[in-house]
């Protein structure tokens, strides 16, 4: 039996289960007689596990006793930016924690308010205010809008906010009281927020020189 016929029978034994003689000395099959691809190792299987949920530190904004807004860090998680924004808005709607209330922090949002993300187009999030009797108005309404905008834009990738009331677009009040239907940015309400405290430079204490001993 030639080397070519032995190689063909070996291939058929693998693919179709033909019988191969068990007697006699084993023979070596030349690599050139093995059909293309059979002598190459099979590729290792690749893993297709889903991506892990990401987590980032975003901020909700509360009203102080001096009627300014201060941020408080919240841990939010989600597979998408929209999910992370929705998680943060739920925490804003829930109001300050007990410890935050002990700091005299409050919210201008009405009780039982529900905030939902209805659209996220590029960096602009459309947020719906449900369970509200009327659109935000007056000083309290401006603070509530500022809380929503500053909180939402703390999520990486969210740059501006459009507001809806029960699914209908509304004009939102700016800090001075005028209404606008354009996307709202954190810069619009920057004057309402307390700036982050600056860290003073660390003082360097230099020890006086030690006098040389008398000669």
Helices and strands as residue ranges (DSSP letters): H 3-16, G 31-33, E 54-63, E 69-78, H 81-94, H 98-102, E 114-121, E 124-130, H 138-152, E 160-165, E 168-169, E 172-173, E 179-180, G 186-192
